[in-house]
Every structure is written in C-alpha cells, then in structure tokens.
Amino acid sequence: MARKSDDETPERPVGDPGPNPVWFKPVMIGFMLIGLVWILVFYLSNQAWPIPGIGALNLLIGFGIAFIGFLMTTRWR
C-alpha cells in the first residue's frame, strides 16, 4: 500500500468550520456553573446576595449567565 506524503494535507470543503479552540469547552461549562452558583447564592442568602439591593434581578442575572453557556453549546463541534 502506498502512503501519503507529508505535504498532502486533506482539505476541508469551503465554508466547513474547523474544530473549536481548546478554551471553548471550559468557558462554556464555566458560564453554566457560574450561573448556577449565582442562583444558589441568591437563594441560600435569603435573597440578599450576590448583589444586594437589586432583589429578584439577581435571578435574571444568574439565568442570563447560564443561558450564555447553553447558547455556546449550539456552536460546539
């Protein structure tokens, strides 16, 4: 059997995206975990933390951060 030489690299079709960068998966999981921790801190502190004074908007912030992570899962290859 003949082997390919090193200068022959397989080409991807035009418009076919390559694999994700190495940092993509840790950042994606990190956003989901930070959002979860934000919501847990809000409930466990009797709605006083992480940002005092904005009340239930802390829930919106926590879900927003987690939602960014879930949106990133649609771009994961």
Residue, then its C-alpha position, 0 to 999 in steps of 0.5 A: m500500500a502506498r502512503k501519503s506524503d507529508d505535504e498532502t494535507p486533506e482539505r476541508p470543503v469551503g465554508d466547513p468550520g474547523p474544530n473549536p479552540v481548546w478554551f471553548k469547552p471550559v468557558m462554556i461549562g464555566f458560564m453554566l456553573i457560574g450561573l448556577v452558583w449565582i442562583l444558589v447564592f441568591y437563594l441560600s442568602n435569603q435573597a440578599w446576595p450576590i448583589p444586594g439591593i437589586g432583589a429578584l434581578n439577581l435571578l435574571i442575572g444568574f439565568g442570563i449567565a447560564f443561558i450564555g453557556f447553553l447558547m455556546t453549546t449550539r456552536w460546539r463541534 
